[in-house]
Amino acid sequence: MTERAERLSGLQNGAVGSIAGMIEVMLQQPTIAIKNAVQQGRAIPWAVPALYRGVGVSLASIAPVSAIQFAVNGRLLRALSAPGAAPSDQVQVVCGTLSGVASAVLSASAELVMTLQQNNGKSFAATVQDVARQHGPVRLLRGFTTTAVRDAVWCAGYLALGPVFTREMHRLSPATFGDAETATTSQKTSASVAGCLAAGLVTVAITQPVDTVKTVMQGEAMALPSGRAPSSLATAGRIYREGGLKHFYRGILPRGGRLIGAVFILGQSRIWLEELFEEHELLKF
């Protein structure tokens, strides 16, 4: 996260996060549909309407989810950093991690509905009604623990590791990327692409098994009987028995491409939007 984020208010950081998140979802929703199908062992729906099925709930959820992540991150950075000083790498990682946990309640239920929509083809309202009527509203939170773990690592990746790795590109290879303070626009963009690629690869490798467990848990939310359903550990054990470790990495290619792209899209959108909000004093009260 940039130093500019520390100067923006919680409302401004939230707005930046909402807009950046919606930009990323509109560009990359098809990769989510492909990833979910592969992880559940279903045929990939290649028709464009099918690939964008559930995009409404994705957009409706990503706005508040990203707003929470950016706002919490900005507030924590101000609280844990000395006035006027840039936050340390460790502080950035801690703040990003906690931001991901804070948003998991919203993202878990939204992703469950989206996953079920992609499976049954029903509308958002019909899917929510089916879940609540047959299993109770608590079933909408199925997969919350795995979502919280995944989002904690994910937020640490795009809010902290992306900027940190980008800065390291300037330091380790100034001949290619230039100095961080004097690099040209093209050099800064190249460093950002390389840094985001590295951050995305690290994030994908760590979170893929957790995301697979989450997707399987949410995809079977309607098929399981009401009451106490299999836990995250029980689901992970079943996946391992069915196919070993390789089953945890189903869908890693579409998800990996999506996360690497997301780190870059969110990072560049954030830089542009933070500058826009600060220079024009948007939502500054």
N, C-alpha and C positions, 0 to 999 in steps of 0.2 A: 504494500500500500504506500502511496506517495505521501510526502510531507504536506502536500496541498490538502489531502484528505483530513489531516489533523486540524486544518484551519476552517474547514467547512463544518456547518452545523449538522446535527443528527438528521434533520429534515432534508438538507441538501445531499448528504451522503446516501440517504435512503432513496431519494429520487434518482440519483446517479446509478445506484444499483438496480433499481427497477427498470430503467430504460436500457441499460447495458444487458441485463438478463433477457429482456424481451427481444432485443436484437439477435442475441445468440440463439434463442429458441427458434425463431422464425427461419434462421439460416440452417439449423441443424436438426430439426425435428425428425426428418426421415432416418437419421442414424439411430435415434432412440427407438423407433419402431422396429428397425432391423435387429438391433441389439436385443430387445425384449423377446422377439420371436425366436432368435437363435438360442438364448438362454433357457427358454421354456421348451425347446425341441419342436417348435411349430414351423410351418412353411412361411417363408418371408412374403409378405403382401407387397408386390412390386408396384401396384397401381398407386398413382400419386395421391388420390383421396384417402386410400388406406394408410399410406405412409404418414399422412398428416392427421389421421384420426386421433383425437385426443389433444390436438394442438390448442384447443380453446382452454382446457383445464391446465395445460402446461403454461400458457401465457398468464392465465388468471392466478396461478400459483407462483410462478417465477417472479412476478412483480413484488409481492410482499416478502417472498423468501429472500430474494436478492436485497430488498430494502432492509430487512432485518440483518442480513450478513454485513452489508456495508455500514449500516448505522452502528451496530454493535462493535464492529471492528474499529471504526473511527473513534468511538467513545473510549474503547479500551486503550487505543494507541495514545490518546491524550492523557488518560489516567496513569499509564505505566511508563510514559516517557517524560524526561525533563523538559521544561518549557524552552522552546526554541531549538531543541536538539533533535536530530533524526533518530527514530527508534532503532534499536539494535536488531540484528537478524533474529535473535532468540525471541525478542518481544514481538516481532512481526509474526513469527510462527505460532506463538502462544495465542495471540489475539485472533489470528485466522482460524485456529482450531476451535476456540470457544465460540466464534461466530457461527461456525458450522453446526455445532451442537444446538445453539439457540434457535436455529431455523428448522430443525428436524421435525418438529411437531407438524408444521404446515407441509413440508415437502413429503413426508411419509404418507400422509393421507391422500395428498394430491396425486402422487405417483401410483398409489394403489388403484385409485379410480381410473387413471389413464391406462394402466396396464390391463385392467378388466375391460375397459372400453375397446382396446385393441383386440382383445380376445372375443368379445361378444358382439361388437359392432353397435352397441346401444349408445344413447345420448348420455351426457354427463348426469342430468337429473335422474334419468331412469336407472342408471348404474348405482348412484348413491341411494336411491329409494330401495332398490333390490337388496343391497348390502344391509341397510338399516332395518328393513322389514324382516329379513330372514335370519340375520345374525346379531342385530343390535348395533348401535353407533360405535361401540368400542372396536368392532372388527375393522373399522376404517383406519385404525392405528396399527394394524398388523404390519410387522416389519420395521417398527419404530427404532428399535435398538440398532439394527444393522444400518438403517438410514442415518442415524446419529453418528455412528462410527465412520461411515463412508463420507458423510458431509464434513465431518471434522477434518479428515485428511484432505478432502477436496478443497475446502476453503483455505487450509494452510498452503495448499499447492498454488492456487491462482492468486490469492491475496498476498502471499509471502514469498514462496519459492520462485514464482515467475519473475518478480522484480529483483530478487536476490541473485538468481542465476543470470539475469540480463546484465546486472552490474558486474558480475564476475566475468562475463564475456569481454567487457571493455577492459577489465584489469588484466586478464590472462592473455588476451590477443589484441593489443592496441593497434598493431599493424593492420589488422583486418577490420576491427570494429571502432577504432579510434578511442580517444579518451572520453570518459563518461560526460565530462563537462564541455568538451569542444568538438565532439563527433558531429559529422554532418547528419542530415535527416535520413539519408539512405543507410548510413552506418548504424544509427540508432534503431532503425527499423530492422536491419539485419540482426543486430544484437538481440532485439526483442523476440524475433522469430526463433533464434537459436536458444535463447533462455526459456521461452515458453515451450519449445519442443522438449527440452530437457526436463522441465518441471512437469509437463504432461506425461512423459514416459514414467517418471518416478511415481506420480499419482496413480496412473493406470495400474502399474505393477502391484502397488500396495492394496488398492481398493477393489480390484476386479473380483476376487473370491467373495468379499463381503457383499458386493453388488449383486452377484449371481444368487447368493442365498436370499437376499432381499426380494429380487424379482420373482424367484420361485415361490417364496412365501406369499407374496401379494397376488401372483397369478392364480393360486389355488384358494384364495380367500373365500370364494363362493362355493367351492367343491367340498370344503371341510365341514364337518358337523358343527353346530353351534356349541358354545362353551369353550373350554380350554383347548386350544389348538396346539400342534407341535411347535416347540420353541425354536429359536435361531440355531441353537446347537444341535437339536434333534434333526432339523432340516438339513443342516450341513453334513451331519452323519449319514443321512439318507442319500444325499448327492454323492458323497464319497463312495458309499457302497455300490451305487449304481454305475459309476464310471471312473472312480479314482480322482486324482488331483486334476486331471485334464478337464473334467466336467466343470470345475470351478472357473475355468478360463474360457468357457464357451462365450462367444460374442465379444471377445477382447478386441478383434480388429475394428468392428464398427464403433465400439465404445471408446477404444483407444484413439481412433481418428477424431471422434467427437470431442473427447476431453482435451486433446492437444489443440484442436481448433478453438475450443471454448476458452482455454487459457489465453490464447492470442486475441480472440475477438473481445472477450471481457476486459483484458488488459488494455488493448488499444482504445476501446470504447470508454473505459474508465478515465484514461488520461485525457482524452478529448473532452469528455463531459465535465470532468472536474475543472478543467481550464475554462470551459464555457460558463459553468455555474459561478466560478469565482470572479472572473473578469466582468461578467454582466450582473453580478450580485443577484442571481436568480434565487427565488424563495428565501432571500435573506430578510429576516424580520427583526 
